[in-house]
Structure formats: C-alpha cells, structure tokens
C-alpha cells in the first residue's frame, strides 16, 4: 500500500520510537489519539508493519486539510457498521438493450418486500421507478406488506430509454461533515441502463437531507468497493480505470497541474512533468491517493496480478461478489473450491432436487444441470487462485479470513445464476434494550447445500440472517448489494481516524 505523505520528521520519529519501545503507548498523547478507537487489527501485524501503518495514519492526519481532487468528499459509509436509516433502490425496466425479465422483476419486488418487513420500523425507503408500471407495483407492495406509506418515497422517473436495477454502480454515497449525505456521481466505463446516470439527481431532488454532485476524478463502480469503519477495500480494476480517467483529464494542462499539485502535497515528492519517469511514478501512485481523499479512509487494493496465474484479473468483476467485511478485524472471502467440494458430495437425487429448486427460482429450464454448469465454469485453477490471492492479501493486512462458498455464473447470458453470499447488506447497532442488533440480508439461490453453509457462517459470526431469494436476479450478475444502497446510516460515534479527517461531527 502506498505512503500517502512524507511526514514531518518529529512526528515520524515519535511514531517509530513508540512502535519500537516496550513502554505503554498511551504515554505519548499523539500516539494515543492515533490508536484510540481505530479498531485496526494491529495485533496481528509484525512490529515493522505496525509501525508503518501508524506512520500512514499520521500522514492522513497531517493532510486532513488538503482538498480532494476536483470535487467534494466525505466518509464512505461502512458495510459492516451502523443502522441503516434510509435505503435507496432503482426499480428499473431494462438490462442494457433488453427488457428486464419478468421473473427478475418479480424477484426484485420480493426483495423489496422482505426488506420492508424486516428492517427497523423507522427505516425509510426511496424507490426510483423507471415507468408508471413500476410506480403502481410499489404502491401495491407497500399496501400488501402493511408498510407505513410515510416511510416510502416513490420517485416517478418517466424514463424514455429505461434504466437498470443496479443502483450500486450509479453513485457513491458519503457522509459530509454536517452529517448529510453526498451522492458522489462517478465516471463509469459503462452503464447497464441507458438512463442510470439520472438516478442520483432524482434522489437528491426528492430529499433535502441529500445532495448529489459529480466527482470527475473517480472511475470506479460502487460494487468494486467495500468498507468497514477504518478501511476501504478496492478491486484492482478500479485503480487502472481511475488512472486512465485522470490521464484523460490531464489532456487539459490546467487539470494536469491540479493533479501534480495534489500528488506533491500528499507525498512530498516533486513531479517534473517533462520527465517521463517522474510522471510515470505519479500516474502509478495517484489513483489510490484520490480514493483515500475521496473516501476519507485508508485504502487497500486487492485482486492485482499474480504472476503465478495465467490471466490477470480480479476474482470477480466486482470485489463485493467475493469479499465481505463483517467487522473491523474479519473478512469473509469466497471460495469456488469449497462450493465445488460440497456439490460433488450430493447424491444423484439430491443434485436433481437442487437443480430443480435453483431453476425454479431463477426462471430457467427445470431440466437444466445448473450444478454441472457451475462446477465446469468455476473449475479452472486460475479461478480459485485469484480468490486465494485476495484472501492472502487480507491476511497480510492483519485480518482474520473465513472462507464461504462462491461461484460465478456466465456473463451476459442470463443462463446461470451467480452464487455469491458476499453480496449482502448488513446492519450492526445497539438495540433499544442495549443488546447489539446484527442483521444480514443474505442472498440465497435455491441451492440448499450451499445456502445452508452460508447461513450458518453468518450465524456463527453473530448475525441474524434474513434470507432473500435472488437466483432470478443473480443470473443478471448481481445480488442484493448490487441492487440496493444505504444512503443514510446511523454510525454512532465514528472512530478516531474519521474524526481527525474531519468527516464527522
């Protein structure tokens, strides 16, 4: 991970001395501030690495006043902490240039209904509907579920070309210093719906507590970002995409100067724009610095190239299909090998039953051997190796890693569901009785052997599981996290890193 700043020598010396010393770290006031409530899994890092992490943290403190590049910024909401106060959906009607399948539409409404029934009674929902049919369906759903209509804001988009159901990739919600939510509208390599880019502004117009604004320096899908309170995990594809975006912006000499000044302020390293090697170093490092300033947290990049595998790629096109932070110290990481091992144990009768249940839920031919297709699609050695590499990266960062089943489907075919138990939504907050509420809204697929393993894994980690039938959705390459967004969370008292960066009161 990159050093975000060259520290002033007194701060650096004090931190190194504190890390090397056996004395109580709380004896140094600066060190006490940097350590308090960060919940970093430092205890699992070797002393040299722990000292490096403390120095990086001090660097972010030192650069707290540095403005973000080209746009506003804020605290990226964690996936694993806080009560969801406000959930947003886009009830689309197309997938690229094709109508949304009816079985998928029905499954999306079923998911919305489950969330309305199972989330706290003071949680709110905003649903942007592509067409009048969607508006009518949501009003009917509110009535059928007995949901208080005051909790639900329905936005009629009257889309001409339509939009998709994938709200996750349309924006990046962050918490501003005044506590309101900013919907950062990033640049995209593609849009799965022709009018998806309209959605953040439509949500903004419907709520005074939210605002939206473009962030031209970011080219990153919301699905390629996951977060706990102290750290953001980003898939390596987004580094390449954001680097390309910044280089496009740098065709304007004034923008190039802005990028150079931003990089120099963060790193203390002078850039000579006439020197190719100097520029190459800046382009190599600057995307991660842009992420750190935009999201107001430490950033870890995972899924980069492993020379030991024949292809260069992330385990899945979005990192939230295979990585889930379930707290500050632990990650769940997908494993195709685990899934395949369990499926190969099935008797012919059990396999036939699971195939039929999956096919029924997904709206596919009940005679299909979906299990056979899933095993074939996920059996390549490079497939497991890419998941394992991410697991090792997270372990090296100090996290405890637990593996859960995961299987990719076939892209753009709508013929094979993705079986991802990482693509979930979580809440963790103190209940009215003082006990912690930990809920996970977990996708299931009618594949009982794997569904059960995933449910038990989350229960073992202290979560109440709310299962959601997602096979008809995941055959379009996403699940609940892809199709929902927590645009407001009650975070309680954010950690010290958040406070010193100025992103929360």
C-alpha positions as CSV (number, residue, x, y, z in Angstrom):
1,X,0.0,0.0,0.0
2,X,1.3,3.5,-0.8
3,X,2.7,6.0,1.6
4,X,0.2,8.9,1.4
5,X,2.5,11.6,2.6
6,X,6.1,12.3,3.7
7,X,5.8,13.0,7.4
8,X,7.4,15.9,9.2
9,X,10.4,14.3,11.0
10,X,9.3,15.0,14.6
11,X,6.0,13.1,14.1
12,X,7.7,10.3,12.2
13,X,10.4,9.9,14.8
14,X,7.9,9.8,17.7
15,X,5.8,7.2,16.0
16,X,8.8,5.0,15.2
17,X,10.2,5.3,18.7
18,X,6.8,4.5,20.2
19,X,6.4,1.4,18.0
20,X,9.9,0.2,18.9
21,X,9.6,0.9,22.6
22,X,8.1,-1.6,25.1
23,X,6.6,1.3,27.1
24,X,2.9,1.9,27.3
25,X,1.9,3.5,24.0
26,X,-0.7,5.7,25.8
27,X,2.3,7.7,27.3
28,X,2.6,9.6,24.0
29,X,-0.5,11.9,23.5
30,X,-0.2,11.8,19.7
31,X,0.1,8.0,19.7
32,X,-2.9,7.8,22.0
33,X,-5.0,9.8,19.5
34,X,-3.9,7.8,16.6
35,X,-4.6,4.5,18.3
36,X,-7.9,5.3,20.1
37,X,-11.0,3.5,18.7
38,X,-9.4,2.8,15.3
39,X,-10.0,-1.0,15.8
40,X,-7.2,-1.8,13.4
41,X,-6.1,-5.4,13.7
42,X,-2.6,-4.2,14.6
43,X,-2.0,-7.1,17.0
44,X,-1.8,-9.5,14.0
45,X,0.9,-7.4,12.2
46,X,4.6,-7.7,12.8
47,X,6.2,-4.7,14.6
48,X,7.7,-3.2,11.5
49,X,4.4,-3.4,9.6
50,X,2.5,-2.0,12.6
51,X,4.9,1.0,12.7
52,X,4.4,1.5,9.0
53,X,0.6,1.6,9.5
54,X,0.9,4.1,12.3
55,X,3.0,6.3,10.1
56,X,0.4,6.2,7.3
57,X,-2.3,7.1,9.7
58,X,-0.3,10.1,10.9
59,X,0.2,11.1,7.3
60,X,-3.6,11.2,6.7
61,X,-3.9,13.3,9.9
62,X,-1.2,15.7,8.6
63,X,-3.0,16.0,5.2
64,X,-6.5,16.3,6.6
65,X,-6.8,19.9,5.3
66,X,-5.8,19.0,1.8
67,X,-8.8,19.5,-0.5
68,X,-10.0,16.5,-2.6
69,X,-9.2,16.5,-6.3
70,X,-11.8,18.2,-8.5
71,X,-14.8,17.5,-6.2
72,X,-16.2,17.3,-2.7
73,X,-15.5,14.2,-0.5
74,X,-16.8,12.6,2.7
75,X,-16.8,9.5,4.8
76,X,-17.7,6.4,2.8
77,X,-20.4,4.5,4.7
78,X,-19.1,1.2,6.2
79,X,-20.8,-2.0,5.1
80,X,-20.4,-3.6,8.5
81,X,-21.4,-1.0,11.0
82,X,-24.3,1.3,11.8
83,X,-28.1,1.2,11.5
84,X,-29.5,1.7,8.0
85,X,-31.8,4.7,8.3
86,X,-32.5,5.2,4.6
87,X,-32.3,2.6,1.8
88,X,-32.5,3.6,-1.9
89,X,-33.4,1.4,-4.9
90,X,-33.8,1.9,-8.6
91,X,-36.7,-0.2,-9.9
92,X,-35.5,-0.4,-13.5
93,X,-37.1,-2.0,-16.5
94,X,-34.1,-2.8,-18.8
95,X,-30.8,-4.6,-18.7
96,X,-28.6,-3.0,-21.3
97,X,-30.7,-3.1,-24.5
98,X,-33.1,-5.8,-23.4
99,X,-36.3,-5.6,-21.3
100,X,-35.9,-6.8,-17.7
101,X,-37.1,-10.4,-17.5
102,X,-40.5,-10.8,-15.7
103,X,-39.1,-13.4,-13.3
104,X,-36.3,-10.9,-12.3
105,X,-38.9,-8.1,-11.9
106,X,-40.9,-10.3,-9.6
107,X,-37.8,-11.3,-7.6
108,X,-36.9,-7.6,-7.2
109,X,-40.3,-6.8,-5.7
110,X,-40.0,-9.8,-3.4
111,X,-36.6,-8.5,-2.2
112,X,-38.1,-5.0,-1.5
113,X,-41.0,-6.6,0.4
114,X,-38.7,-8.6,2.6
115,X,-36.7,-5.5,3.5
116,X,-39.8,-3.5,4.3
117,X,-41.0,-6.3,6.6
118,X,-37.6,-7.0,8.3
119,X,-35.8,-3.7,8.7
120,X,-36.4,-1.4,11.7
121,X,-39.9,0.3,11.6
122,X,-38.2,3.7,11.5
123,X,-36.1,2.9,8.4
124,X,-37.1,4.7,5.2
125,X,-37.0,3.7,1.6
126,X,-36.7,5.7,-1.6
127,X,-37.5,3.9,-4.8
128,X,-36.9,5.5,-8.2
129,X,-39.2,3.8,-10.7
130,X,-38.4,3.8,-14.4
131,X,-42.0,3.7,-15.5
132,X,-45.6,4.0,-14.3
133,X,-45.9,0.3,-14.1
134,X,-43.1,0.3,-11.5
135,X,-44.8,3.1,-9.6
136,X,-48.1,1.2,-9.4
137,X,-46.3,-2.0,-8.3
138,X,-44.5,-0.2,-5.5
139,X,-47.7,1.3,-4.2
140,X,-49.3,-2.1,-4.2
141,X,-46.3,-3.6,-2.4
142,X,-46.5,-1.0,0.3
143,X,-50.1,-1.9,0.9
144,X,-49.5,-5.7,0.8
145,X,-46.7,-5.5,3.3
146,X,-48.5,-3.2,5.7
147,X,-45.7,-0.7,5.4
148,X,-46.4,2.8,6.6
149,X,-46.6,4.8,3.4
150,X,-44.8,7.7,5.1
151,X,-41.7,5.5,5.2
152,X,-41.6,5.1,1.4
153,X,-40.8,7.8,-1.2
154,X,-41.7,6.8,-4.7
155,X,-40.0,8.8,-7.5
156,X,-41.5,8.5,-11.0
157,X,-38.6,8.9,-13.4
158,X,-40.7,8.5,-16.6
159,X,-37.6,7.1,-18.3
160,X,-37.7,7.1,-22.1
161,X,-34.9,4.6,-22.7
162,X,-35.2,2.9,-19.3
163,X,-32.7,2.1,-16.6
164,X,-31.4,-1.0,-14.8
165,X,-31.9,-2.3,-11.3
166,X,-28.2,-1.8,-10.4
167,X,-28.2,1.3,-8.2
168,X,-24.9,0.3,-6.5
169,X,-22.9,1.4,-9.6
170,X,-24.8,4.7,-10.2
171,X,-23.2,6.6,-7.3
172,X,-21.0,6.6,-4.2
173,X,-22.8,7.9,-1.0
174,X,-20.6,9.5,1.6
175,X,-21.3,11.4,4.8
176,X,-20.3,15.0,4.8
177,X,-19.0,16.9,7.9
178,X,-22.5,18.3,8.6
179,X,-23.9,14.8,8.8
180,X,-25.8,14.9,5.5
181,X,-25.2,12.5,2.6
182,X,-23.5,13.4,-0.6
183,X,-24.1,11.2,-3.6
184,X,-20.9,11.3,-5.5
185,X,-21.6,10.7,-9.2
186,X,-18.5,8.9,-10.6
187,X,-17.4,8.4,-14.1
188,X,-18.2,4.9,-15.5
189,X,-16.7,2.6,-18.1
190,X,-20.3,1.6,-19.0
191,X,-23.9,1.9,-17.8
192,X,-26.1,-1.2,-17.6
193,X,-29.1,1.0,-18.2
194,X,-29.3,4.0,-20.7
195,X,-30.6,6.4,-18.1
196,X,-28.9,5.1,-14.9
197,X,-26.9,8.3,-14.6
198,X,-30.1,10.2,-13.8
199,X,-30.8,8.3,-10.6
200,X,-28.6,10.2,-8.1
201,X,-30.1,13.6,-9.1
202,X,-33.6,12.2,-8.8
203,X,-32.9,11.0,-5.3
204,X,-31.3,14.4,-4.4
205,X,-34.4,16.3,-5.7
206,X,-36.7,14.1,-3.5
207,X,-34.8,14.7,-0.2
208,X,-33.4,17.8,1.5
209,X,-31.1,15.7,3.6
210,X,-29.2,14.5,0.5
211,X,-27.4,16.2,-2.3
212,X,-25.6,14.9,-5.4
213,X,-22.5,16.1,-7.2
214,X,-20.2,14.8,-10.0
215,X,-16.8,13.5,-9.0
216,X,-14.9,13.6,-12.3
217,X,-11.7,12.1,-10.9
218,X,-13.3,8.8,-9.9
219,X,-13.9,6.0,-12.4
220,X,-15.0,3.3,-10.0
221,X,-18.1,1.1,-9.7
222,X,-19.8,1.0,-6.3
223,X,-19.6,-2.8,-6.5
224,X,-15.8,-2.7,-6.6
225,X,-15.6,-1.0,-3.2
226,X,-16.4,-2.5,0.3
227,X,-15.6,-0.9,3.6
228,X,-15.5,-1.3,7.4
229,X,-15.1,1.7,9.7
230,X,-11.3,2.1,9.2
231,X,-10.5,0.8,5.7
232,X,-11.8,0.7,2.2
233,X,-11.1,-2.4,0.1
234,X,-11.0,-1.6,-3.7
235,X,-10.6,-4.0,-6.6
236,X,-7.5,-3.5,-8.7
237,X,-9.6,-2.9,-11.8
238,X,-10.7,0.4,-10.4
239,X,-7.1,1.6,-10.0
240,X,-6.5,1.1,-13.7
241,X,-9.8,2.7,-14.6
242,X,-9.2,5.8,-12.4
243,X,-5.7,6.1,-13.7
244,X,-7.0,6.2,-17.3
245,X,-9.6,8.7,-16.3
246,X,-7.1,11.0,-14.7
247,X,-4.8,10.8,-17.7
248,X,-7.8,11.8,-19.9
249,X,-8.4,14.8,-17.7
250,X,-4.7,15.7,-17.8
251,X,-5.0,16.4,-21.5
252,X,-6.1,19.8,-20.2
253,X,-2.9,21.4,-19.0
254,X,-4.7,23.1,-16.1
255,X,-6.1,19.8,-14.9
256,X,-2.6,18.2,-15.2
257,X,-1.3,21.0,-12.9
258,X,-4.1,20.3,-10.4
259,X,-3.2,16.6,-10.3
260,X,0.5,17.4,-9.9
261,X,-0.1,19.7,-7.0
262,X,-2.4,17.2,-5.4
263,X,0.2,14.4,-5.7
264,X,3.0,16.6,-4.4
265,X,1.0,17.8,-1.4
266,X,0.2,14.2,-0.4
267,X,3.6,12.6,-1.0
268,X,6.2,15.4,-0.6
269,X,7.7,14.2,-3.9
270,X,8.3,16.8,-6.6
271,X,7.0,15.9,-10.1
272,X,8.7,17.1,-13.3
273,X,6.1,16.9,-16.0
274,X,8.8,17.0,-18.6
275,X,10.4,13.8,-17.2
276,X,8.6,10.6,-18.3
277,X,9.9,8.6,-15.3
278,X,8.7,11.3,-12.9
279,X,5.3,11.4,-14.5
280,X,5.1,7.6,-14.5
281,X,5.7,7.4,-10.8
282,X,2.8,9.9,-10.3
283,X,0.4,8.0,-12.5
284,X,1.3,4.8,-10.7
285,X,0.5,6.2,-7.3
286,X,-2.1,8.9,-7.6
287,X,-5.3,6.8,-8.1
288,X,-5.0,5.4,-4.5
289,X,-4.4,8.8,-3.1
290,X,-7.5,10.1,-4.9
291,X,-9.5,7.2,-3.3
292,X,-8.2,7.9,0.2
293,X,-9.1,11.6,0.0
294,X,-12.5,11.0,-1.6
295,X,-13.5,8.3,0.9
296,X,-11.7,9.7,3.9
297,X,-10.2,6.3,4.9
298,X,-7.2,4.1,4.4
299,X,-7.5,2.2,1.1
300,X,-6.3,-1.3,0.4
301,X,-6.1,-2.6,-3.2
302,X,-6.8,-6.3,-3.7
303,X,-7.0,-8.6,-6.7
304,X,-3.9,-7.4,-8.6
305,X,-1.9,-9.5,-10.9
306,X,-0.5,-12.8,-9.6
307,X,2.4,-13.9,-11.8
308,X,1.7,-17.5,-10.8
309,X,-1.7,-17.5,-12.7
310,X,-2.2,-17.5,-16.4
311,X,-4.6,-14.5,-16.5
312,X,-4.6,-11.1,-14.9
313,X,-7.9,-10.3,-13.2
314,X,-9.9,-9.9,-10.0
315,X,-11.7,-13.0,-8.8
316,X,-15.0,-11.4,-10.0
317,X,-15.8,-8.3,-12.0
318,X,-16.7,-6.5,-8.7
319,X,-15.0,-7.2,-5.4
320,X,-18.3,-7.2,-3.5
321,X,-19.1,-10.5,-5.2
322,X,-16.3,-12.2,-3.3
323,X,-15.2,-10.1,-0.2
324,X,-17.3,-9.1,2.8
325,X,-16.1,-7.1,5.8
326,X,-18.0,-8.4,8.9
327,X,-16.3,-6.1,11.4
328,X,-13.0,-4.4,11.9
329,X,-10.9,-7.5,12.2
330,X,-12.5,-10.1,10.0
331,X,-13.4,-10.7,6.3
332,X,-15.4,-13.4,4.6
333,X,-13.9,-14.4,1.2
334,X,-15.5,-16.6,-1.4
335,X,-14.1,-20.0,-2.4
336,X,-15.2,-21.8,-5.5
337,X,-13.3,-24.9,-4.4
338,X,-15.4,-25.1,-1.2
339,X,-18.6,-24.8,-3.2
340,X,-17.5,-27.5,-5.7
341,X,-16.4,-29.9,-2.9
342,X,-19.8,-29.7,-1.3
343,X,-21.7,-30.1,-4.5
344,X,-19.7,-33.1,-5.5
345,X,-20.9,-34.8,-2.3
346,X,-24.5,-34.8,-3.4
347,X,-26.3,-38.0,-4.3
348,X,-28.0,-38.0,-7.8
349,X,-31.3,-37.4,-6.1
350,X,-30.0,-34.5,-4.0
351,X,-28.4,-33.0,-7.1
352,X,-31.6,-33.3,-9.1
353,X,-33.6,-31.6,-6.3
354,X,-31.1,-28.7,-6.0
355,X,-31.1,-28.2,-9.8
356,X,-34.9,-28.1,-9.9
357,X,-35.1,-25.6,-7.0
358,X,-32.5,-23.3,-8.5
359,X,-34.0,-23.5,-11.9
360,X,-37.5,-22.7,-10.5
361,X,-36.2,-19.7,-8.5
362,X,-34.2,-18.4,-11.4
363,X,-36.8,-18.9,-14.1
364,X,-34.7,-21.4,-16.1
365,X,-35.4,-24.7,-17.7
366,X,-36.1,-27.2,-14.9
367,X,-34.2,-29.9,-16.9
368,X,-31.0,-27.9,-16.7
369,X,-28.0,-29.3,-14.9
370,X,-27.1,-26.0,-13.3
371,X,-24.8,-27.7,-10.8
372,X,-22.8,-29.3,-13.6
373,X,-22.6,-25.9,-15.4
374,X,-21.5,-24.1,-12.2
375,X,-18.8,-26.7,-11.5
376,X,-17.5,-26.5,-15.0
377,X,-17.5,-22.7,-15.0
378,X,-15.6,-22.5,-11.7
379,X,-13.1,-25.4,-12.0
380,X,-10.2,-23.6,-13.7
381,X,-7.1,-23.5,-11.5
382,X,-6.8,-19.7,-12.1
383,X,-10.3,-19.2,-10.7
384,X,-9.5,-20.5,-7.2
385,X,-6.0,-19.0,-7.3
386,X,-7.4,-15.5,-7.7
387,X,-9.8,-15.9,-4.8
388,X,-6.9,-17.3,-2.7
389,X,-4.7,-14.4,-3.6
390,X,-7.2,-11.9,-2.2
391,X,-7.5,-14.0,1.0
392,X,-3.8,-13.9,1.4
393,X,-3.7,-10.1,0.8
394,X,-6.3,-9.6,3.5
395,X,-4.5,-11.9,5.9
396,X,-1.2,-10.0,5.3
397,X,-3.1,-6.8,6.2
398,X,-3.9,-8.4,9.6
399,X,-7.4,-9.6,9.1
400,X,-8.8,-13.0,10.1
401,X,-10.2,-14.6,7.0
402,X,-13.0,-17.1,6.8
403,X,-13.9,-18.8,3.5
404,X,-17.5,-19.3,2.3
405,X,-18.9,-20.8,-0.9
406,X,-18.8,-18.7,-4.0
407,X,-19.5,-19.5,-7.7
408,X,-19.5,-17.2,-10.7
409,X,-22.1,-17.6,-13.5
410,X,-21.8,-16.9,-17.2
411,X,-21.6,-13.2,-18.0
412,X,-24.2,-11.7,-20.4
413,X,-26.0,-15.0,-21.0
414,X,-28.8,-14.8,-18.3
415,X,-28.5,-18.6,-18.2
416,X,-26.6,-19.4,-15.0
417,X,-27.0,-17.7,-11.6
418,X,-24.0,-16.3,-9.7
419,X,-24.0,-18.0,-6.2
420,X,-22.5,-15.2,-4.1
421,X,-23.0,-15.0,-0.4
422,X,-20.7,-12.0,-0.1
423,X,-23.0,-9.7,-2.0
424,X,-25.2,-8.9,1.1
425,X,-26.4,-6.0,3.2
426,X,-25.6,-5.7,6.9
427,X,-26.6,-3.7,10.0
428,X,-24.9,-3.6,13.4
429,X,-26.2,-1.2,16.1
430,X,-27.3,-1.1,19.7
431,X,-30.9,-2.1,20.1
432,X,-33.4,-0.4,22.5
433,X,-32.6,-3.0,25.1
434,X,-28.9,-2.3,24.9
435,X,-28.1,-5.5,23.1
436,X,-26.3,-5.4,19.8
437,X,-28.5,-6.0,16.7
438,X,-26.5,-7.7,13.9
439,X,-28.5,-8.5,10.8
440,X,-27.5,-9.7,7.4
441,X,-29.9,-9.6,4.4
442,X,-28.4,-12.6,2.7
443,X,-29.0,-13.8,-0.9
444,X,-30.0,-17.5,-1.3
445,X,-30.4,-19.3,-4.6
446,X,-32.4,-22.5,-4.0
447,X,-29.2,-24.4,-3.8
448,X,-29.8,-25.8,-0.3
449,X,-26.4,-27.3,0.4
450,X,-24.5,-24.0,-0.2
451,X,-27.3,-21.8,1.1
452,X,-27.1,-23.6,4.4
453,X,-23.3,-23.3,4.7
454,X,-23.5,-19.6,4.1
455,X,-26.4,-19.1,6.5
456,X,-24.5,-21.0,9.3
457,X,-21.3,-19.0,8.6
458,X,-23.1,-15.7,9.2
459,X,-24.9,-17.1,12.2
460,X,-21.7,-18.3,13.7
461,X,-20.4,-14.8,13.4
462,X,-23.3,-13.4,15.4
463,X,-25.7,-12.3,12.7
464,X,-29.4,-12.8,12.5
465,X,-30.0,-13.9,8.9
466,X,-32.8,-12.6,6.7
467,X,-32.7,-14.8,3.6
468,X,-33.7,-13.4,0.2
469,X,-34.4,-15.4,-2.9
470,X,-32.0,-14.0,-5.5
471,X,-31.4,-16.5,-8.3
472,X,-33.6,-14.7,-10.8
473,X,-31.6,-11.5,-10.0
474,X,-28.1,-13.0,-9.8
475,X,-28.4,-14.6,-13.3
476,X,-28.1,-10.9,-14.4
477,X,-24.8,-10.8,-12.5
478,X,-25.6,-9.2,-9.2
479,X,-27.5,-9.7,-5.9
480,X,-28.8,-7.6,-3.0
481,X,-25.8,-5.3,-2.5
482,X,-25.7,-4.5,-6.2
483,X,-29.4,-3.5,-6.3
484,X,-29.6,-1.5,-3.0
485,X,-27.8,1.4,-1.3
486,X,-27.8,2.5,2.3
487,X,-27.7,6.3,1.6
488,X,-28.0,7.1,5.3
489,X,-26.6,5.2,8.2
490,X,-26.6,6.0,11.9
491,X,-22.9,5.4,12.7
492,X,-22.9,6.3,16.4
493,X,-19.5,7.7,17.3
494,X,-17.1,7.2,14.4
495,X,-13.6,6.1,15.1
496,X,-10.7,8.4,15.7
497,X,-9.5,8.2,12.1
498,X,-12.8,9.5,10.9
499,X,-12.8,12.3,13.5
500,X,-9.3,13.6,12.7
501,X,-10.1,13.6,9.0
502,X,-13.0,15.9,9.6
503,X,-15.7,13.7,8.1
504,X,-18.0,13.5,11.1
505,X,-19.0,15.7,14.0
